[in-house]
Amino acid sequence: MVNQKYYITITGIDRYGGHEMFRTGMQVRLRKEHDNCYDDEAIAVFGKQGCRCGYVANSVHTCARGTFSAGRLYDKFEEELNARILFVMPDAVIAETEEG
């Protein structure tokens, strides 16, 4: 269980509908993706309708300064975790995990 909040960068959004699908205050669901062949610590991001809308960034090139990478967040929760959108930019979204 997550006992504190963490800031994360959601990336890859251009592959899943772009930044237009996000709104400040919107809740998203983070889910570990164990079968991801590109990243052993992949955390997929799902929107309200259960549609994938991106991934938690896991590279120094994609993580906004001050946010946790997927690798740093991966061991802080079991399988799924909620997050709330704080900022929406054309190429990335910043969210804050919710305790619980």
Order of alpha helices (4+ residues) and beta strands (2+ residues): beta-beta-beta-beta-alpha-beta-beta
